Amino acid sequence: MATSEGGDDWAAQVEAQRRAKIQQFRDSARSPLPVSMRGDAFPGLDYFEPDPAYRFELPLHEHDETETVTVETTADGEQTYRRWGEFRFEVDGEPVTLQAYRPAGGEDRLWVPFRDATSGDETYGAGRYLDLEPDRDRVDGEWVVDFNVAYNPTCAYNHAYECPLVPGENWLDVPIRAGERDFPGEPAGADH
């Protein structure tokens, strides 16, 4: 079910997270951007307006048997995850299922990568990610799946980074017009 719980407080929190990320990218030594794109040269980040229609509180339908999944990366490498469960919901009346993965190392967090009908047009072509933490993103036993906080992988800003690619099972036919849009700058090479 979509929920707008929190109203203005929720939208203000989303905007505050975005401002903090923009400042970190522009000014921090830990920015994924090469030094040449920081400070005054920073082209900024682009976002869809916060929209409560893309914020869901959902049960995670855990798989009886968690399968190990090998995910290819942008640098021809591989990363290993456990397919932990799936979220089922509707976007504009269309049923959607997204797989949620846990790192093979056993951490409790969930990684929910996705591509959608905006990928390669309005948003980063390789897809976007959601990271869900059990102590932050759970309400009354359900997970808060908020696409307004969907973000681009670091390789969207700098090709020097290796990013896991979205598994085909999480390629959606519907548009998710929430969260981060495509990076307005040109991704840099390896000078980070």
C-alpha positions, 0 to 999 in steps of 0.5 A, a space after each residue: 500500500 502506498 502511504 503518505 504518512 508523515 506528510 510535510 515532515 517526510 518530504 522535508 526529510 527527503 529534501 534534507 537527505 538530498 541537500 546533504 548528498 549534494 554537499 558531500 558530492 561537491 565538497 567532501 574528499 570522499 566524494 565519488 566525483 574526481 577532484 576536477 568535478 568538485 567545488 565550483 565545477 560540480 554540475 549538481 544532482 537532479 531529482 524528481 519532486 518527492 511524491 508520496 505515491 512512490 513510498 510504500 510500506 510492504 511486507 517482505 515475502 521471504 523465499 523458503 530457500 534463499 538462492 545465491 545469485 551472482 551479479 555482473 558488474 560494470 567492470 566485467 567482475 562479479 558480486 554475490 548476493 542472496 535472493 532473500 525475498 520479494 516485494 509485491 505492490 502496484 505502480 499506476 495500477 500495474 502489479 510489480 514484483 521486486 526481488 530484495 537481496 542480502 549481501 553474501 556476507 550475511 548483513 541484515 540490510 537489503 539491496 533492491 536494485 531496479 531498472 524501469 521505463 525511465 532508465 536510459 532516458 530520464 534516469 541512469 541507464 544501468 538502473 538505480 538502487 535502494 538500500 533498506 536497513 532493518 532498524 531504519 526502514 521498518 514500520 510495524 513489521 513492514 518495510 518502507 520501500 521509498 523510491 524517492 530515495 532511489 539513488 544512482 550507483 557511483 559508476 554513474 558519476 565516475 567510470 573508475 568505480 565498479 558497480 553491480 548491474 541490476 539483475 534482469 528479474 528487477 527490470 520493470 516495465 513501469 516508470 518509477 518517476 521518483 528519486 534521483 534522475 540521470 547525472 547532469 554531468 558527464 561521468 568521468 574516467 579514472 582520475 578519482 
